């Protein structure tokens, strides 16, 4: 059965659907020897599909992994500085997986890795309305008075964010641990929101994404998602 090329490439576990679209637009995908275009369809059983000079591999078993990303690792698949990539922590899987969404190098916590592009798109697309919850260690004065500012929309990158949720979990000398939930994923969003509120983030740990919870998973460890967790994301 013919399907859109970006869907086939993503389903093969090579990259996300968005990245596949970029490869097609750049002319790096051939179907039966002809350069493919966005919108083209193909049947992997009858058509020869080549990406960057390599044949499209057979579909692998779909994998869904929850990782507790440690601080100091990057989620970009190609890092020009040679820093440790999160995929190195799951290399024993025997099958390539890639991050569904991102956490910056200095952030920790829940990160899903998968070779199922449809699942990754569902988890990260704004239309799913999945909240992302972070435990956020901050330093600053009058923290309680600044919670309303954190909850209100803010302008970042020329666009206004959606309202967030923010509560105090614990207090310590000249600081607190906040629980902040956002419903989008702008670059370094939590850190920049806190900066606008006059707070300095000293640690950022993602503990929940949609129906998925980090729980007691140790830093650097991973586990497969349960069938129920996968179903909750896709439903």
C-alpha positions as CSV (number, residue, x, y, z in Angstrom):
1,X,0.0,0.0,0.0
2,X,1.3,3.4,-0.9
3,X,1.9,5.9,1.9
4,X,3.5,9.3,2.1
5,X,7.3,9.1,2.0
6,X,7.8,11.0,5.2
7,X,5.6,8.6,7.0
8,X,7.4,5.6,5.7
9,X,10.8,7.0,6.6
10,X,9.6,7.9,10.1
11,X,8.0,4.5,10.6
12,X,11.4,2.9,9.6
13,X,12.9,4.6,12.6
14,X,15.4,6.7,10.7
15,X,14.2,10.1,11.9
16,X,11.1,12.1,12.8
17,X,8.5,12.9,10.2
18,X,9.5,16.6,10.2
19,X,13.2,15.6,9.6
20,X,12.1,13.3,6.8
21,X,10.2,16.2,5.1
22,X,13.4,18.2,5.3
23,X,15.3,15.5,3.6
24,X,12.7,15.1,0.9
25,X,12.6,18.9,0.3
26,X,16.4,18.9,0.0
27,X,16.3,16.3,-2.7
28,X,18.0,13.6,-0.7
29,X,15.3,10.9,-1.2
30,X,14.9,8.9,-4.4
31,X,12.0,6.6,-5.4
32,X,12.8,4.2,-8.2
33,X,15.8,6.3,-9.2
34,X,13.8,9.6,-9.4
35,X,14.2,12.5,-6.9
36,X,11.1,12.5,-4.7
37,X,9.0,15.6,-3.8
38,X,7.0,16.4,-0.8
39,X,3.6,14.8,-1.1
40,X,4.9,11.8,-3.0
41,X,3.7,8.3,-2.0
42,X,5.4,5.0,-2.3
43,X,5.0,1.3,-1.4
44,X,8.1,-0.1,0.4
45,X,7.2,-3.6,-0.9
46,X,7.3,-2.6,-4.6
47,X,9.2,0.7,-4.8
48,X,13.0,1.2,-4.3
49,X,13.3,4.0,-1.7
50,X,16.7,5.5,-1.1
51,X,17.6,8.1,1.6
52,X,21.0,9.8,1.4
53,X,22.3,7.0,-0.8
54,X,21.0,4.2,1.5
55,X,18.0,2.0,0.9
56,X,15.0,2.4,3.2
57,X,15.4,-0.4,5.8
58,X,12.7,-2.8,6.6
59,X,10.4,-1.7,9.4
60,X,11.7,-2.7,12.8
61,X,9.8,-3.6,15.9
62,X,8.5,-0.4,17.5
63,X,10.2,0.5,20.7
64,X,9.1,3.0,23.3
65,X,11.6,4.0,26.0
66,X,11.3,6.3,29.0
67,X,14.8,7.6,30.1
68,X,15.6,9.7,33.1
69,X,18.0,12.1,31.2
70,X,21.0,13.1,33.3
71,X,22.4,16.6,33.4
72,X,25.1,17.2,30.8
73,X,23.8,15.0,28.0
74,X,22.3,16.4,24.8
75,X,19.2,15.3,22.9
76,X,20.4,16.5,19.4
77,X,21.4,13.5,17.3
78,X,24.3,15.4,15.8
79,X,26.4,17.6,18.1
80,X,29.3,19.5,16.6
81,X,31.0,19.7,20.1
82,X,31.1,16.0,20.5
83,X,29.1,16.0,23.8
84,X,27.5,12.8,25.1
85,X,24.2,12.0,23.4
86,X,21.2,10.5,25.2
87,X,21.1,7.7,22.6
88,X,24.4,6.4,24.0
89,X,22.5,5.5,27.2
90,X,20.2,3.1,25.3
91,X,22.7,1.7,22.7
92,X,22.3,-1.8,24.1
93,X,18.7,-1.9,22.6
94,X,20.1,-3.1,19.3
95,X,17.7,-0.8,17.5
96,X,18.0,2.9,16.8
97,X,15.7,5.2,18.7
98,X,15.5,9.0,18.8
99,X,14.2,11.5,21.3
100,X,10.5,12.6,21.1
101,X,11.1,16.2,21.9
102,X,14.0,17.8,23.7
103,X,15.5,18.7,27.0
104,X,18.4,21.2,27.1
105,X,21.8,20.0,28.1
106,X,21.5,21.3,31.7
107,X,18.0,19.9,32.3
108,X,17.1,16.4,33.6
109,X,14.3,14.0,33.8
110,X,11.6,12.3,31.7
111,X,12.5,11.9,28.0
112,X,10.9,9.5,25.6
113,X,12.9,7.8,22.9
114,X,11.2,5.8,20.2
115,X,11.5,4.6,16.6
116,X,7.8,5.2,16.0
117,X,7.4,8.6,14.3
118,X,3.7,8.6,14.7
119,X,4.0,8.1,18.4
120,X,6.6,10.9,18.7
121,X,4.5,13.3,16.7
122,X,1.4,12.5,18.9
123,X,3.3,13.1,22.1
124,X,4.9,16.4,21.1
125,X,2.3,18.0,18.8
126,X,0.6,21.0,20.5
127,X,-2.8,19.7,19.3
128,X,-2.5,16.8,21.8
129,X,-2.5,19.4,24.6
130,X,-0.2,17.3,26.7
131,X,1.2,19.3,29.7
132,X,4.9,19.0,30.6
133,X,5.5,19.3,34.3
134,X,8.8,20.3,35.8
135,X,10.2,20.5,39.4
136,X,12.1,23.7,39.3
137,X,14.7,24.8,41.8
138,X,14.8,28.6,41.9
139,X,16.5,31.4,43.8
140,X,15.1,34.8,44.3
141,X,13.0,37.1,46.5
142,X,9.2,37.2,47.1
143,X,8.7,34.0,45.2
144,X,5.1,33.5,46.2
145,X,4.2,37.0,44.8
146,X,5.8,36.0,41.5
147,X,3.6,32.9,40.9
148,X,0.8,34.9,39.1
149,X,3.4,36.2,36.6
150,X,4.6,32.7,35.9
151,X,1.0,31.6,35.3
152,X,0.2,34.4,32.8
153,X,1.1,34.3,29.1
154,X,4.5,35.7,28.3
155,X,6.1,36.8,25.1
156,X,8.9,34.6,24.0
157,X,10.5,34.5,20.5
158,X,7.9,37.1,19.3
159,X,5.0,34.9,20.3
160,X,2.8,34.7,23.4
161,X,2.9,31.5,25.4
162,X,-0.1,29.7,26.7
163,X,-1.0,30.1,30.4
164,X,1.1,27.9,32.7
165,X,0.5,26.3,36.1
166,X,2.9,27.1,38.9
167,X,2.9,26.1,42.6
168,X,5.4,26.0,45.4
169,X,6.4,22.5,46.5
170,X,9.1,23.4,49.1
171,X,11.0,26.4,50.4
172,X,14.6,26.8,51.4
173,X,16.9,29.7,52.2
174,X,16.4,32.4,49.5
175,X,14.7,29.9,47.2
176,X,12.1,27.3,46.6
177,X,11.2,24.3,44.5
178,X,8.3,25.1,42.1
179,X,6.1,22.7,40.1
180,X,5.6,24.3,36.8
181,X,3.4,22.9,34.0
182,X,3.6,24.2,30.4
183,X,1.6,23.2,27.3
184,X,4.2,23.9,24.6
185,X,7.9,23.4,24.2
186,X,9.7,26.7,23.3
187,X,13.4,26.7,23.6
188,X,14.5,26.9,27.3
189,X,10.9,28.0,28.1
190,X,10.9,27.4,31.9
191,X,14.2,29.1,32.4
192,X,13.2,32.1,30.4
193,X,9.8,32.4,32.1
194,X,11.6,32.4,35.5
195,X,14.1,34.9,34.3
196,X,11.3,37.2,33.3
197,X,9.8,36.8,36.8
198,X,13.1,37.7,38.4
199,X,14.0,34.1,39.4
200,X,17.2,32.1,38.8
201,X,16.8,28.4,37.9
202,X,19.4,26.3,39.5
203,X,18.0,22.9,38.7
204,X,15.3,21.7,36.3
205,X,13.8,18.2,36.3
206,X,10.9,17.1,34.1
207,X,8.7,14.7,36.0
208,X,5.6,14.3,33.8
209,X,4.7,14.6,30.1
210,X,1.1,14.0,29.3
211,X,0.0,10.7,30.9
212,X,3.6,9.6,31.4
213,X,5.3,10.0,34.9
214,X,9.0,9.7,35.7
215,X,8.3,8.1,39.1
216,X,11.3,6.5,40.9
217,X,13.3,5.9,37.7
218,X,17.0,6.7,38.6
219,X,19.1,9.3,36.7
220,X,20.6,7.7,33.6
221,X,18.3,4.6,33.8
222,X,15.5,3.7,31.3
223,X,12.6,1.4,31.1
224,X,10.1,0.4,28.3
225,X,6.7,2.1,28.3
226,X,3.9,-0.1,29.3
227,X,1.1,-1.0,26.9
228,X,-1.2,1.1,28.9
229,X,1.1,4.1,28.7
230,X,1.4,3.7,25.0
231,X,-2.3,3.5,24.6
232,X,-2.9,6.6,26.7
233,X,-0.6,8.6,24.5
234,X,-2.2,7.4,21.3
235,X,-5.8,7.5,22.4
